[in-house]
Amino acid sequence: VDTVNGLTFVFTGFAPALSRLVETTLGEVNRFNSNLTLTRQSRFQRIVREVREDFNSYSEMPVSYALTDRSILLEAGAHSRAETLAALDDVTLTGAASSVGDLLLRLPMQLTALAMGNLDQDTAQYIVNHVAQGLELPPNVTYTHEQGEVRQNVPIVRVTGPVEVRIQNPRENDPNDVTVVTLLNGVSTIEGQVLL
């Protein structure tokens, strides 16, 4: 699940097994979405505890945290560790179990698909159609015909002058320092990316 843009499935493997993989995956997703009591409270608590531990530990190198913080400043939809931890306090088993239906499936979505490899056209089309038609609306969710448009491009900040942000290394007693310098010149184009 990609909570910024929607729901993403990636199916990879040998072509003869892909159709079965898609059917099995959609079956499990639909089974989960249709039964809000499928996840035991003990499992939910364990997962919340693990997520909290992950967001409270800093086992990677400081440069990875600096790059993440830079992305939070420049890209829409990204959230800091502190914001995520604060939101985690409000997550309930029922809310988590119904989240895909409540936050995604009840709203209009646009399908985007890419098939690569030696997959023949008919198999690729079958997989895309099966995903598009195979997701079932959970019984507790009503589809809404809200007006609006599917966002196809993630907006970025248009910086009009120099910006300097200083934060401390999140790893205690770590002597490493990081400086990330990003030079922006508007929204990138294909030509610009190729030239650079």
Disulfide bonds with the S-S distance in Angstrom:
none
